[in-house]
Amino acid sequence: MQFWQLAYEWKWVTIEQLCLAVRHEQNHYGDITREEFTIITGQDFDL
């Protein structure tokens, strides 16, 4: 999670790109969970 948090804070990735890294039913190989996405962005993750 630390990498993605740093990448988002430094604007290396957009929120749309970060959505692609979230692990969920359609993406079993994501790097972060929905909860971590919320911690990083302050927004809830919606498919």
OpenMM code with the backbone's topology and positions (N, CA, C; nanometers):
from openmm import Vec3, app, unit

residues = "MET GLN PHE TRP GLN LEU ALA TYR GLU TRP LYS TRP VAL THR ILE GLU GLN LEU CYS LEU ALA VAL ARG HIS GLU GLN ASN HIS TYR GLY ASP ILE THR ARG GLU GLU PHE THR ILE ILE THR GLY GLN ASP PHE ASP LEU".split()
positions = [
    Vec3(0.0816, -0.1193, 0.0000),
    Vec3(0.0000, 0.0000, 0.0000),
    Vec3(0.0862, 0.1260, 0.0000),
    Vec3(0.2022, 0.1207, 0.0598),
    Vec3(0.2848, 0.2406, 0.0698),
    Vec3(0.3222, 0.2961, -0.0674),
    Vec3(0.3528, 0.2069, -0.1613),
    Vec3(0.3880, 0.2533, -0.2955),
    Vec3(0.2725, 0.3299, -0.3583),
    Vec3(0.1514, 0.2715, -0.3506),
    Vec3(0.0359, 0.3346, -0.4137),
    Vec3(-0.0009, 0.4654, -0.3441),
    Vec3(0.0163, 0.4706, -0.2140),
    Vec3(-0.0125, 0.5941, -0.1416),
    Vec3(0.0842, 0.7046, -0.1849),
    Vec3(0.2109, 0.6709, -0.1947),
    Vec3(0.3107, 0.7672, -0.2401),
    Vec3(0.2844, 0.8094, -0.3844),
    Vec3(0.2540, 0.7135, -0.4694),
    Vec3(0.2268, 0.7437, -0.6102),
    Vec3(0.1075, 0.8371, -0.6250),
    Vec3(0.0042, 0.8166, -0.5447),
    Vec3(-0.1143, 0.9028, -0.5521),
    Vec3(-0.0843, 1.0423, -0.4961),
    Vec3(-0.0141, 1.0482, -0.3845),
    Vec3(0.0182, 1.1781, -0.3236),
    Vec3(0.1064, 1.2625, -0.4134),
    Vec3(0.1980, 1.1998, -0.4855),
    Vec3(0.2888, 1.2718, -0.5739),
    Vec3(0.2326, 1.2866, -0.7155),
    Vec3(0.1062, 1.2425, -0.7321),
    Vec3(0.0350, 1.2558, -0.8602),
    Vec3(0.1023, 1.1790, -0.9745),
    Vec3(0.1634, 1.0640, -0.9389),
    Vec3(0.2189, 0.9752, -1.0410),
    Vec3(0.1078, 0.8929, -1.1040),
    Vec3(-0.0028, 0.8742, -1.0296),
    Vec3(-0.1197, 0.8034, -1.0810),
    Vec3(-0.2441, 0.8856, -1.0489),
    Vec3(-0.3429, 0.8735, -1.1358),
    Vec3(-0.4714, 0.9396, -1.1114),
    Vec3(-0.5603, 0.8454, -1.0306),
    Vec3(-0.6713, 0.8960, -0.9844),
    Vec3(-0.7641, 0.8114, -0.9093),
    Vec3(-0.8198, 0.7007, -0.9991),
    Vec3(-0.8370, 0.7293, -1.1272),
    Vec3(-0.8853, 0.6284, -1.2210),
    Vec3(-0.7826, 0.5159, -1.2381),
    Vec3(-0.6563, 0.5525, -1.2450),
    Vec3(-0.5518, 0.4522, -1.2569),
    Vec3(-0.5393, 0.3706, -1.1284),
    Vec3(-0.5572, 0.4363, -1.0153),
    Vec3(-0.5494, 0.3662, -0.8876),
    Vec3(-0.6622, 0.2649, -0.8737),
    Vec3(-0.7763, 0.2937, -0.9324),
    Vec3(-0.8884, 0.1985, -0.9310),
    Vec3(-0.8484, 0.0651, -0.9942),
    Vec3(-0.7601, 0.0684, -1.0910),
    Vec3(-0.7164, -0.0542, -1.1578),
    Vec3(-0.6314, -0.1425, -1.0671),
    Vec3(-0.5792, -0.0870, -0.9593),
    Vec3(-0.4946, -0.1633, -0.8677),
    Vec3(-0.5726, -0.2237, -0.7514),
    Vec3(-0.7040, -0.2004, -0.7477),
    Vec3(-0.7859, -0.2503, -0.6368),
    Vec3(-0.8277, -0.3947, -0.6623),
    Vec3(-0.8122, -0.4772, -0.5609),
    Vec3(-0.8518, -0.6186, -0.5663),
    Vec3(-1.0014, -0.6267, -0.5369),
    Vec3(-1.0768, -0.6902, -0.6282),
    Vec3(-1.2214, -0.7078, -0.6098),
    Vec3(-1.2660, -0.8289, -0.6904),
    Vec3(-1.3964, -0.8499, -0.7018),
    Vec3(-1.4503, -0.9700, -0.7662),
    Vec3(-1.4019, -0.9869, -0.9102),
    Vec3(-1.3888, -0.8790, -0.9836),
    Vec3(-1.3482, -0.8863, -1.1238),
    Vec3(-1.1968, -0.8765, -1.1426),
    Vec3(-1.1257, -0.8370, -1.0398),
    Vec3(-0.9805, -0.8241, -1.0472),
    Vec3(-0.9197, -0.8918, -0.9240),
    Vec3(-0.8913, -1.0198, -0.9352),
    Vec3(-0.8385, -1.0964, -0.8228),
    Vec3(-0.6903, -1.0698, -0.7970),
    Vec3(-0.6246, -0.9999, -0.8869),
    Vec3(-0.4806, -0.9798, -0.8771),
    Vec3(-0.4426, -0.8360, -0.8424),
    Vec3(-0.5342, -0.7605, -0.7875),
    Vec3(-0.5048, -0.6227, -0.7496),
    Vec3(-0.4043, -0.6156, -0.6351),
    Vec3(-0.3446, -0.5010, -0.6183),
    Vec3(-0.2419, -0.4823, -0.5157),
    Vec3(-0.2962, -0.4261, -0.3853),
    Vec3(-0.4099, -0.3573, -0.3904),
    Vec3(-0.4652, -0.2965, -0.2696),
    Vec3(-0.6113, -0.3365, -0.2528),
    Vec3(-0.6605, -0.3276, -0.1311),
    Vec3(-0.8005, -0.3598, -0.1026),
    Vec3(-0.8865, -0.2347, -0.1162),
    Vec3(-1.0165, -0.2544, -0.1115),
    Vec3(-1.1090, -0.1407, -0.1156),
    Vec3(-1.0858, -0.0463, 0.0019),
    Vec3(-1.0583, -0.1046, 0.1185),
    Vec3(-1.0338, -0.0238, 0.2387),
    Vec3(-0.9071, 0.0603, 0.2234),
    Vec3(-0.8034, 0.0008, 0.1665),
    Vec3(-0.6795, 0.0751, 0.1443),
    Vec3(-0.7011, 0.1868, 0.0423),
    Vec3(-0.7826, 0.1621, -0.0602),
    Vec3(-0.8160, 0.2641, -0.1580),
    Vec3(-0.8796, 0.3843, -0.0884),
    Vec3(-0.9711, 0.3565, 0.0043),
    Vec3(-1.0387, 0.4637, 0.0774),
    Vec3(-0.9400, 0.5405, 0.1641),
    Vec3(-0.8470, 0.4705, 0.2279),
    Vec3(-0.7462, 0.5369, 0.3099),
    Vec3(-0.6587, 0.6276, 0.2237),
    Vec3(-0.6191, 0.5800, 0.1075),
    Vec3(-0.5296, 0.6555, 0.0192),
    Vec3(-0.5984, 0.7776, -0.0396),
    Vec3(-0.7218, 0.7602, -0.0900),
    Vec3(-0.7869, 0.8675, -0.1645),
    Vec3(-0.8879, 0.9484, -0.0826),
    Vec3(-0.9391, 0.8899, 0.0234),
    Vec3(-1.0449, 0.9561, 0.0998),
    Vec3(-1.1816, 0.9395, 0.0361),
    Vec3(-1.1898, 0.8569, -0.0676),
    Vec3(-1.3164, 0.8310, -0.1378),
    Vec3(-1.3450, 0.6821, -0.1348),
    Vec3(-1.4731, 0.6484, -0.1364),
    Vec3(-1.5117, 0.5074, -0.1420),
    Vec3(-1.4873, 0.4522, -0.2816),
    Vec3(-1.4544, 0.3233, -0.2878),
    Vec3(-1.4318, 0.2579, -0.4165),
    Vec3(-1.5641, 0.2059, -0.4705),
    Vec3(-1.5994, 0.2470, -0.5912),
    Vec3(-1.7187, 0.1999, -0.6614),
    Vec3(-1.6772, 0.1412, -0.7947),
    Vec3(-1.7363, 0.0277, -0.8278),
    Vec3(-1.7079, -0.0344, -0.9583),
    Vec3(-1.7688, 0.0434, -1.0701),
] * unit.nanometer
topology = app.Topology()
chain = topology.addChain("A")
for resn in residues:
    res = topology.addResidue(resn, chain)
    for name in ("N", "CA", "C"):
        topology.addAtom(name, app.Element.getBySymbol(name[0]), res)
